[in-house]
Amino acid sequence: MILTKQYRCIHSSSCRCTTGHLSELVLFLVFNHLNWNPKLIATLSCACKWFDDLAKRLLWKEFCRTRAPKMMLDLQSSGSHSVDGNWRALGKLLIYCSGCKKGGLFNNVQVPGHFVYRTRFSRTSGKSFLLPQCRTDVLYVSDPCEHLDQSEEGDLGFFRGIFKSFATTNVRRMLINKGAKLHPKEVCPYCKAKLWSMLQANMIPQSASCRLGSYEDCIEYFVCLNGHMLGICTLLPLSDSEDASEKE
């Protein structure tokens, strides 16, 4: 069943959903039993504003904690009870490869976005995407989502990530000090915030391509104002990437 998104509650003042008939505790227990199914959370969010607010504040938070418990503990270890860009955006980042549209962030590349069953995010891998002077920052990055045989583009890999406490990071400070420009049109597919190009800011280290197993001059990624990262690379053929790893 497909529900149309309602940005304002369409119910009357006597509607049961706004008078406490369905308490937060009841919904918490129901979705806990359903193992915080993201498709059902998204469906509930479309019913009305009350359900949407509840999902953003509580249900997506529990989904993130269940899907990536160690990562969530780390992201909140600074004392914050929320995360940059809100829980719904983070929940989407965990399970959705944004792909790209022609004429969008990655020029003429067109690969439709899609949900992924499971993705590994690594804090250790994140270090490879940071310049040496920024490696005290905490960045979690996913393994590349492989899209093979994309005609002239070859084998593409899409990756995504999130910074911990992005507002206080060296990366953000460096982007501002460099006077890096925000993308004039495109926004983050997860939280709709504006984006910085790390390629234009000359802040992509060589170690990033080594970590991804990609060509050094065929990698690009963006970071949004909330610290979400999304990027693309052209993957080396398997035999070549194996040889490269042996030389490291």
N, C-alpha and C positions, 0 to 999 in steps of 0.2 A: 504494500500500500504506500503510495506517495502522497505526502502531505505538503501543502503550500506553506511556506514560512510566514508566520504571523508576527509582526514586529510590535503590535499592540494587542493586548488581550481582547478577544472578540466577545467575551462573555459578559453577562450582566453582573451587577453588584451582588446578586444572590447566588452566583455560580458556586458550585461546591468546591471547585479547585481553588477558589480564593477565600473560602471561609473555614479552611482547616479540615474539611472532610478527608482529604488525602494529605496526611501529615508528612513532613519530611522524613520522619523515622520510618514510616511505612514504605515510602519509596526507596529509602536507603536499604532496607532489608530486602525488598524485591530485587533491586539491581545487584545487591551483594549475592543473592541466590543465582542471578543470571551472569555472575562473574563479570559485571560491569561491561556488558556487551556494547561496543561503541555504536553499532548500527541502531540498536534500540534507544540508546541515549540520544542520538541525533534525531530519531523519529519523535521521541517525546518532546524534544526541544521545539519542534515545529508546531506543537499543539496550541500553545498560547504563551504569552509573555511570562506568566508565573512559572510554568514548567521550564521555559528557556532560562530564566534567572536561576532556578534551582540547579539545572544541569551545569551551567557555567560555574556556579559557586561551589557545588558539592560533588555531583556525579562525575564530571570530567576529572576532578581532582583525585577521586578514588580510583578511576580508571588508570590514570598516570601512575599512581602509587602501586597499583597491582601489576601493571605492565613492566615498569622499570623501577623497582623499589630502591635499589642502591643509588641509582642516579638521582631519584627524587630526594632522598635523604641528603645527598651532597648539595643539590641545588638549593635546598632550604636550610643548610647548616649555618648560614650567616644570620639566622634568626627570623627571616621573612616567612610569613604564613602564605604567601602567594608567590608567583613566579612572573618573570617579565613577559608581558604580552597576554596573560591570562591562561587558565588551565585548559580551556577549549582549544586554543591555538597550539598549546604543547601537545595535547592529545592527538590533534590532527598531524602534527609533525612526526609523532612516533609511528604512525601507521599509514602515512600518505606520501607517495613519491609525486612531487608536483609536476614532473615532466616540463614541457615548455611549448609555447605556441609560436608559429612563424611570425617574425617581426617583433617578438617579445624580448625578454632578457638576453636570450642567446641567439639573436639574429634570425637566421633562416632555418634553424633547427625546429622541427615540429614532432613532438612525442607527447601523446596524451597522458595526463596524470592518472594515477591509479592507486588503489589501496594495496598495501603489502601485508602479508600474514604476520611476519615477524622480522625485525631488523635489529642488529646488534649495534649499540652506541658505545663508543670507547673514549674515555678521558685520555688514555695514553696516545691513541691515534690523533686526538685533537692537538697535541703538542706539535705534530708535524705540519700543521696548518698555520702556525704562528711564527713570526719572526723571533730571533733569539731574545730581543729586548722585551718581548711580550709573553714569554713562556711561563711567567708566574700566573698568567690568566688561566682560568679553567674553561675548557671548551670540550664538549662531547660531540663527536662526529660519527655518523653512520658508515657502515660499509657501503660501497657504491652499489646502486641498483642497476644492474646491467641490462642494456637494450642493444642487442646484437644486430649486426648487418643493417645499419641505418643508411643504406645506399652510399653516397659519397662521404658521409661523415664517419663511416666505419662503425666500430663497436663503441657505444657511448655508455658512460657511467654517470648516474645522477646521485649526488650525496647531499645530506642535510645535517644540521647540527644546532646546538644551542650553547650560548655562553652562560656561565654562572655570574649573576650580579653584573650584567653588562655595563650598567651606568658607571661602575667604578673600575672598569678594565683599562689596561694599557692600550689595547687595540682601539677602543673608542677615543681615548685621549689622543692617540697618534693620528687617527683619521681627522679629528677636529683640528689638530695643530697643522696638518698638511693642507687644510682647507679643502678636503675631499668633497666633491659635489654629490648630492643625492640624485638618484635616477629621476629624470624629469617626468616619466609616465608610469613606469611599472612599480608595483608595490609587493610586499611580502605575501605569498599565497597562504600563509598561515595566520597572520594577524593584521594584514592590510597596512602595515607601517611602511614608511619610505625606506629605500635601500641605498647602501653604499657599495660601489664596485671595488673589490679588493685588487682586481687587476689594474684598474685605472689609478688606484692609489699606490701601485707598485709595492704591495704588501703580501704577495704570494711567494713563500719560500720554496726552494727547490725540493725540500724534503716532502712537500705535499704530493708531488707527482710520484715520488718514490713510494710513498705510503699507499697511493691509489693503484699503482701499476699502470701509469698513464704516460703519454708523451709529455715532455716538460713544457712545450709551448702550446699545449692543447688542454689547458685547465683554466677555469674561471669560476669565481664564486663571489657571492654577494652576502652582505650582513645587514640586517634591518635594524631600526632604532631600538627594537626590543631584544636584540641579540640572537635572533634566529638566523641561521646560515643556510644557504642553498647554493649548489654548484653543479658544474658539469665538467666532464673530462672525456678525452678520447683514449680508450684503453689500448694498451699494447697487446699484440697477439700473445696468446698464452705462452708459447715457447720463448718469445722475446722477454716477457716479463719474468719468466723463470731464470733466464740468463742474467738479467739485471739484478735480481735478488741475490744470485750467487756471487756477484762481484762486490756487493755491499760489505 
